[in-house]
Amino acid sequence: MESPNLLDLRELCTQQRVMLCFNGPISKNLIEEFGTALKNYLDSEQLQASSVIDVFSVYIEMTQNIRHYTVARGYAGADATATVVISHEDDGRYAVMAGNLVEAEDGQRLCATLEGIAALDKEGLKAAYKKRLREPVAEGAVRSGAGLGLYHIARKSSQPLAASLKPQPDGRVFFCLRATV
């Protein structure tokens, strides 16, 4: 196997203003370590504290959703990998993107949920978030993986969330979520 051309990758990241890029198995410790690095980078940019917190919290929510999903599905190895990219946009905002393999049905359901969330205005998002927060959890049920967190991400975003699905040869799809903060 040929080694990737790191110079080309570096130049692409520079052109796209990528601050953080990760592709590989995601763990709790890795989420924390990259989160710390991201927070330190954002702090060094002398941004408003609220902007740092918003970008950081969206990153954490996205990566934790991926981790919860891969664990719940029993994915291991290459199936449990995530791709995370955070870039600085020309207009001063930040794009936080994360993607992972999901079962096709789960991806379609997730995209339908996101379409509904994207249709809400700020007040609608706030009301939906509070409603979801108050919903009872069935005894023994574990609530994780893209429920309340999607509303949280949408509330932190300055634009509607964008999602895509790319079919894979094994019948699953690669799900990608983008938030602009």
C-alpha positions, 0 to 999 in steps of 0.5 A: 500500500502506498503511503498517503501524500502528507504534503498534499493532505497538509495543503488541502487542510490549509486551503480548507482552514482545517483546525482539527482532523481525525479519522479512526477508532473513537474512544472516550479518552480520545474524545477528551484529548482532542476536545482539550486540544480544540479548546486550547486552540480556540482559546489561543484564537482569543475568541469570545468565551461563548464561541469557544464553548459552543464549538467545543460543545458541538464537537463533544455532542457529535463525537459522543453520539458516534461513540454511543452508536458504535458501542450500541451496535457492537461495531469494532475495528474499522466499523467503529471509526469516525471522521471528524473535521473542524474548520474555520470559515471565511466569515468567522464561523466554524464548521464542525463535521463528523461522520461514521458508518450507520445501518441504512435504516438508522441513517434514514431515520436520523436524516428524517429527524434532522429535516424536522429539526432544520424546519424549526426556528429558534423558538421552535428549537427551544420548545422542542428541546424542552419537550424532549428534555421532559419526556419520560424515559422507560424503565431500563431504557438507555437514552443515548445517541442523537436524541436530545443532543441533536436539538442541542447542536441545532440550538448552537448552530447559526445555520440549519444542520446539514446531513448526508448519507453515502451508500456503502457496498455492505448495505450500510451508509456513511452518515455525515453531519455538519453544524456551523457555529 
